[in-house]
Amino acid sequence: MATERTADVTWNGSLLEGGGTIDRVGSGAIGPLEVTWADRAEEETRGRTSPEELIAAAHAACFSMALSHGLAEAGTPPSELKTSATVSFVPGTGITKVVLRVSGDVPGLDDAGFREAAEGAKVNCPVSKALAGVPEIQLEVG
Amino acid sequence: MPRIVREAEIAWEGTVSRGAGTVRAVSSGAFALPTTIASRVGDPEGKTSPEELLAAAHASCFVTSLGSELARAGTPPERLDVRCVITMDEVGELGHRIVSSEIHAHGTAPGCDQAGFAQAAEAADAGCPFSALIKASATVTVEAHLDEGGDDGD
């Protein structure tokens, strides 16, 4: 069955001097969150999120679910997984790189088995598939 | 232009079906949100999901592209409203895939007519970095119209 998720954004004014708000999402979990071009495209975030940070959050969450599922299917369910995703954005070029870093506590599984499961999750998670156009998706395990 | 880096993390405890995770915005600190597989594929029950985060990313990415295109055309916007709906579905043997992202955009831009707004929306879709990426697995559709008379949001 198809799953739909919705988000609403308002923008006022110009790109450089104006600003936007992620007003609400279907679940109600996010918003309102302010977004501006400066906070997206400069090193300093000033506490504001950006499309790239939201993509990082989506990818880290999707990867973790896929990895948890894969480990459980293999008979070694994890007790804890920690994943971080870092998205690189070059204004004018686009999203150039995602780095996934994962560590976990998986009873009964060695490092090689964990790495193999993580590689599988990286290839198969729906967000990885959707981001297949990113030039480089890198996985760091441990 | 410099390379901009944004980071988020998630800690997941327990199995995928009964466990739960908390996803945090590391770079900005703007959010820390619970998520579960049940709320991802079923009723959200107030919890976010990867697809909802992508919807927020695409809407906020597209809105800046649309604003830029309108400004480039000499009709900068006063206000833009963008809704994004991301759909995940099971696609035969491929399993779950993000299959579509629908953008609905409307707003006010003094001096711009419906045709100009539609043209700017098309150019925004072509230029938005997220639109370009997600086309690897999903169909992106854009529906855009200028609000008639005034700056009323909806």
Interface residues (C-beta under 8 A of the other chain):
Chain A: M1 A2 T3 E4 R5 T6 A7 D8 V9 T10 W11 N12 G13 S14 L15 G18 G20 I22 V25 G26 S27 G28 A29 I30 L33 V35 W37 D39 R40 A41 E42 E43 T45 R46 G47 R48 T49 S50 P51 E52 E53 L54 I55 A56 A57 A58 H59 A60 A61 C62 S64 M65 S68 H69 A72 P77 P78 S79 E80 L81 K82 T83 S84 A85 T86 V87 S88 F89 V90 P91 G92 T93 G94 I95 T96 N124 P126 V127 K129 A130 L131 A132 G133 V134
Chain B: M1 P2 R3 I4 V5 R6 E7 A8 E9 I10 A11 W12 E13 G14 T15 V16 S17 G19 G21 V23 R24 A25 V26 S27 S28 G29 A30 F31 L33 P34 T35 I37 S39 R40 V41 G42 P44 E45 G46 K47 T48 S49 P50 E51 E52 L53 L54 A55 A56 A57 H58 A59 S60 C61 V63 T64 L66 G67 S68 A71 P76 P77 E78 R79 L80 D81 V82 R83 C84 V85 I86 T87 M88 D89 E90 G95 H96 R97 I98 V99 G107 P129 F130 A132 L133 I134 K135 A136 S137 A138 G153
